[in-house]
Amino acid sequence: MKVVPYEGADASAGCAAVAGAWPAAVAGLERRETAVESATVAAWGDPAVIARCGAPVPGPTTAQCLDIDGVDWIAVQLDDGIEFTTYGRDPAVEVLVPDSYTPETLLMPAFGEVARIVEQTGPGCT
């Protein structure tokens, strides 16, 4: 899967702060090179867990919303894993976790510190 940076992410001060704080490892998976030249996209392991800053900010939703270590994430099941997107934060951070890592939620605490760089200004999980 080819993942590209979100439009405007490289010019976003919020995404610059996030990109400077990506974790070195996620649940024992080492950070790896990506095929894109943007610090707003990062990857770990093989198959890759991929994180991007600048995702569209989710509005009200009926999708599953999880509070993981004080960060609200919208979880959407994909054909090959789960997409987690921060909820109530702008810019939003997206994490794609392949289904080979189960349960997928166990990888998410590694992204809590990064997600908290972006202030919670919108609604949270209820």
C-alpha positions as CSV (number, residue, x, y, z in Angstrom):
1,M,0.0,0.0,0.0
2,K,1.4,3.4,-1.0
3,V,0.6,6.1,1.6
4,V,1.1,9.7,0.8
5,P,1.1,12.7,3.1
6,Y,-2.2,14.6,3.6
7,E,-2.5,17.8,1.6
8,G,-1.2,20.7,3.7
9,A,0.4,18.5,6.4
10,D,4.0,19.6,5.6
11,A,3.0,23.3,6.0
12,S,1.1,22.7,9.3
13,A,2.8,23.8,12.5
14,G,0.8,21.2,14.4
15,C,1.9,18.4,12.1
16,A,5.5,19.7,12.3
17,A,5.4,19.3,16.1
18,V,3.8,15.8,15.8
19,A,6.4,14.7,13.1
20,G,9.2,15.7,15.5
21,A,7.9,13.4,18.2
22,W,7.1,10.1,16.4
23,P,8.1,7.2,18.6
24,A,11.3,5.3,17.9
25,A,9.5,2.0,18.4
26,V,5.9,0.9,18.6
27,A,5.2,-2.2,20.7
28,G,8.7,-3.5,19.9
29,L,8.5,-2.6,16.2
30,E,11.4,-0.5,15.1
31,R,10.8,2.6,13.0
32,R,11.5,2.1,9.3
33,E,12.1,4.2,6.2
34,T,9.1,5.3,4.1
35,A,8.9,5.8,0.4
36,V,7.6,9.4,0.9
37,E,9.7,12.5,1.6
38,S,7.6,13.9,4.4
39,A,8.2,13.8,8.1
40,T,4.4,13.8,8.6
41,V,4.3,10.1,7.6
42,A,6.1,7.4,9.6
43,A,6.1,3.6,9.7
44,W,7.2,0.8,12.0
45,G,7.6,-2.9,11.5
46,D,6.8,-5.3,8.7
47,P,4.0,-5.3,7.7
48,A,4.1,-1.6,8.5
49,V,2.1,0.3,11.1
50,I,1.7,3.7,9.4
51,A,1.0,7.0,11.0
52,R,0.2,10.3,9.3
53,C,-0.6,13.7,10.6
54,G,-3.1,16.0,8.8
55,A,-5.9,13.6,8.4
56,P,-9.4,15.1,7.9
57,V,-10.8,16.0,11.4
58,P,-13.7,13.6,12.1
59,G,-17.1,15.2,12.7
60,P,-19.9,13.6,14.7
61,T,-19.8,9.9,14.0
62,T,-21.4,6.6,15.0
63,A,-18.1,4.8,14.5
64,Q,-16.5,3.2,17.5
65,C,-14.8,5.8,19.7
66,L,-12.1,4.7,22.2
67,D,-10.3,6.5,25.0
68,I,-6.8,5.0,25.0
69,D,-4.6,6.5,27.8
70,G,-6.5,9.8,27.7
71,V,-6.6,10.2,23.9
72,D,-9.8,9.7,22.0
73,W,-9.6,7.7,18.8
74,I,-12.2,6.8,16.2
75,A,-11.7,3.2,15.1
76,V,-12.8,2.0,11.7
77,Q,-12.4,-1.6,10.5
78,L,-10.7,-1.9,7.1
79,D,-10.3,-5.0,4.9
80,D,-6.8,-5.5,6.3
81,G,-6.7,-3.9,9.7
82,I,-8.0,-0.9,11.6
83,E,-7.7,2.8,11.0
84,F,-7.5,4.9,14.2
85,T,-8.0,8.7,13.9
86,T,-7.7,11.1,16.8
87,Y,-11.1,12.6,17.7
88,G,-11.5,16.3,18.8
89,R,-8.0,17.3,17.8
90,D,-7.0,19.5,14.8
91,P,-4.8,18.5,13.0
92,A,-5.9,14.9,13.3
93,V,-3.4,12.0,13.5
94,E,-4.2,8.7,11.7
95,V,-2.7,5.3,12.5
96,L,-3.2,2.3,10.2
97,V,-2.6,-1.0,12.0
98,P,-2.5,-4.1,9.9
99,D,-4.6,-7.1,11.1
100,S,-1.5,-9.1,11.7
101,Y,-1.1,-7.2,15.0
102,T,-4.0,-8.2,17.3
103,P,-5.4,-6.8,19.3
104,E,-4.7,-3.7,17.4
105,T,-5.5,-1.4,20.3
106,L,-2.4,-2.6,22.2
107,L,-0.2,-0.6,19.8
108,M,-2.0,2.6,20.3
109,P,-0.5,3.7,23.7
110,A,2.7,4.4,21.8
111,F,1.0,7.2,19.9
112,G,-0.6,8.9,23.0
113,E,2.3,11.3,23.6
114,V,2.4,12.3,20.0
115,A,-1.4,12.8,19.8
116,R,-1.4,14.9,23.0
117,I,0.9,17.4,21.3
118,V,-2.3,18.5,19.5
119,E,-4.7,20.1,22.0
120,Q,-8.1,18.6,22.5
121,T,-10.4,21.3,21.4
122,G,-13.4,19.4,20.0
123,P,-15.7,16.8,21.4
124,G,-14.4,13.6,22.9
125,C,-15.7,10.1,23.2
126,T,-18.9,9.9,25.2
